[in-house]
Each structure stands twice: as structure tokens, then as C-alpha cells.
């Protein structure tokens, strides 16, 4: 197995990461923003979620848009975003 094909290890507990989903929450003075179904790498041992940089950038865009709309509470789905690869 090539190094790029090796399973990703969790930096917290050394468990293995697998593609999955998480919920991203921002609680700020502007309001509460919850983004569900966020593609992530999820540790099979401790359950910690890790989000790829491109997904994080999209989450930042979604949060900025919600803040600009001055919502008090917003719950949205990120299911439309691409699932993470294991590479």
C-alpha cells in the first residue's frame, strides 16, 4: 500500500479516520448558526471529527452569509458538499 493510500490516523488517540459527517456550530454575538451533515474524517475510536480545508472555507462562507443576514438562529445542511477522500 502506498503512503498516500495509508489510513489516516487520529492525532488525538491514534485511532483510524473514516469518511463521515459532523455538525459545525458557531455561537456568536450575532446569533447561533448550525450546519449539519458536514463531510468530515471521523475517528473510529474517539469520535473526533476533522474537516478538510476546502470544506472549512465553505463553512466560513456559509457562516459569513448568515451573519450578514443577521439571523438569530439558522440551521442548514452541508450535504451538498463533497465527501472527504482518505488520501
Secondary structure, DSSP 8 states (H G I E B T S, - for coil): --GGGS--B-TTT--BEEEEEEEEEEEETTEEEEEEEEEEEEETTT--EE--HHHHHHHHHHHHHHHHTT-SEEEEE-TTS------
